[in-house]
């Protein structure tokens, strides 16, 4: 008989002999025949959907801009600035062919030449869980040049990271919003 009874969400108020109100659950009978034939309903496990791995394509906009500024600087005989901007543009062009941001189901990983890499400044693997992200931003939203993010996986008080945007900025932004949540202040305009 106990198998055929279930408690409903409502309660009946009953007054005890001492005049104190007590709540007692209201009991309802479940259809005995239906349970006898079909058995108790089983709770379904929640379906876990795994997100696909994303890797934004390389982009050479920033590098071309730096090389263009280098040429203009050299034209106006500012060879020091022109040389610096030219070397930075060449360095970022090489890095754009070697470095990948990979957004998998649980975290962001920076790969070098398709392999796992260690962080040369802080140490440890270049992988951060999305749940450890405190904030992230694109600098400058109209013409994104840098990605900034702060995470608590490396250090409990938070570790700040800066990366030049050497990837397709739109793909990178969409992946960051989807996986890490919206930025706290603004997005690209």
N, C-alpha and C positions, 0 to 999 in steps of 0.2 A: 504494500500500500504506500510505503514511503517513496517508492520510485515514481508513483503516479501523481505526487503532489509537488507543487513548486511554490515558491514565495513570490508574491508580486511586489511591486515597488511601493504600493500604498501601505499605510499602517492604520490600525484601529486603536483608538485611545480607550484604555480600560482603567477604571478607578479601583485602586486596591482597598483593602479593609481599613487602612489607616487614612484614607482620603487623598493619597498621593497618586497623581496621574501617571500611568505607565503606558509606553507604546509597545504594541505587539504586532508583528507582521501579519497581514491578512493572508490566509492560505487559500489557494484555488486548486481545484482538481484539474489535472490535464487529462485529455481524452485517453483513457486507458487502452482502448483498442488501437488507436493510432500509434502509441508508443510500443505496444506489444508487437505490432506488425513491422513498423519501420525502425524501431529502436530510437535511442536518444539522438538528437541532432548533434553533429560534431562541429566544433568550431574550426573554421578554415584558417590555415596559417596565412599571414599577410604575404602577398606576392612582392618579392624584392626585384626591382628592376635595376639592372646594371647599365650604367651610362657608358657610351663608347669612348674610347681614348681619342683625345684631340691633340693635334700638334699644329699650331699656326704656321703658315707658309712664310719663308723668309721674304723680307722686303728691303729694298735698297734705297728707299726715299731719303732717309737720314744721311746715309753715306754719300749719295749724289749731292745733297745739299751742302755737306761739308766740303766735298771736292770742288763744288762750284764757288763757295766762299773762299776756298784756298786759291783758286784761279783769279778771282777778283782782287784778293789781297796781294797776290804777286803782281798783278797788272798795275796796282797803285804803289808798287815798290815796297810793300810791307812783307818782306821775305820771311821774317821770323814767324809771324802769324800765319802766313800762307803755308809755310813748311809744317807747322804744328797741325793746322786743320787738314792738310793733305795726308799726313801720317795717320791722324786719327780716323779720317775717312777710309784709308786703306786697311787699317787695323779692324774697323767695324765691318768692312766688306768681307774680310777673311772670317771674322767671327760669325757673320750671318750664314756662312756656308757650313760652319762647324757646330754651332750651338742650337739646341732645340728646347723649347718649353713643351713639356708633355703633360697634359691634363688627363689623368686617368680617373677611375671611379672615386677614389678616396683622397688623392693628393696631387700636388704640383711637383714635377721633377724637372731639373735642368740637366740635360744630357750633353756631353761633349763627344762629337764624332760618333753619335749613336750609342755611347756607353755611359754607365753610371760614373759620376764624378764626385770628388770631395770639394767642399768649400775651402778655398785657399786662405780666406781671412779668418773665419770663425772655426773651421774644422768641421768634420762630420759630413754626412751625405747631403747632397743638394736636393733634398726631398722634404716637402712640408705638407702635412695634412690640412685639408680645408678648414677643419674645425679649430685649428690653432691660429687662423688669420684674425687679427684684431681690426685692421683697416688696410685698404689699398687705394691707390690713386694713379691717374695718368697725369704726368706733367708735360706739357701744357695741353689742356683738353682740345683746343682748336687744331693744334699741330703737335701731336704727342711725340715726345722725345724720350722721356724716362717713365719707367714703371716703378712705383714705390709700393712696398707692402711691409707690414709689421706683423710678426708672428710670435707666438709664445712657446713654440716647440723647442727652439734652440736654447733660449734663456727664459726662465719663468717671468721676468719683468718685461720681456719683449725684445725682439731683435729686428732691426730695420734693414731692409734690402733695397738696393737700387739697381735697375737694369736698363740699358739703352733699348729702345724699341727698334729692334732689327728684324721684326716680324711684321706680318700684315696687322696693322693696328686695329682694324675693325674685327678681325677674327680673334685677336688677343683680348680685346675689350669684351666681346660677346662670351668668350670662354670664362673670363674672370667673373662676369656678372652671373652666369649660369652656375658656376662651380663654387665661387667664394661669396656670393651674395652681392647686393648693390654696394657701391662705394658710399662712404658716409657723407661726402659733401657734394660731389658733382661728377658728371661724366662727360665724354667728348660731345661737343656741340657741332 
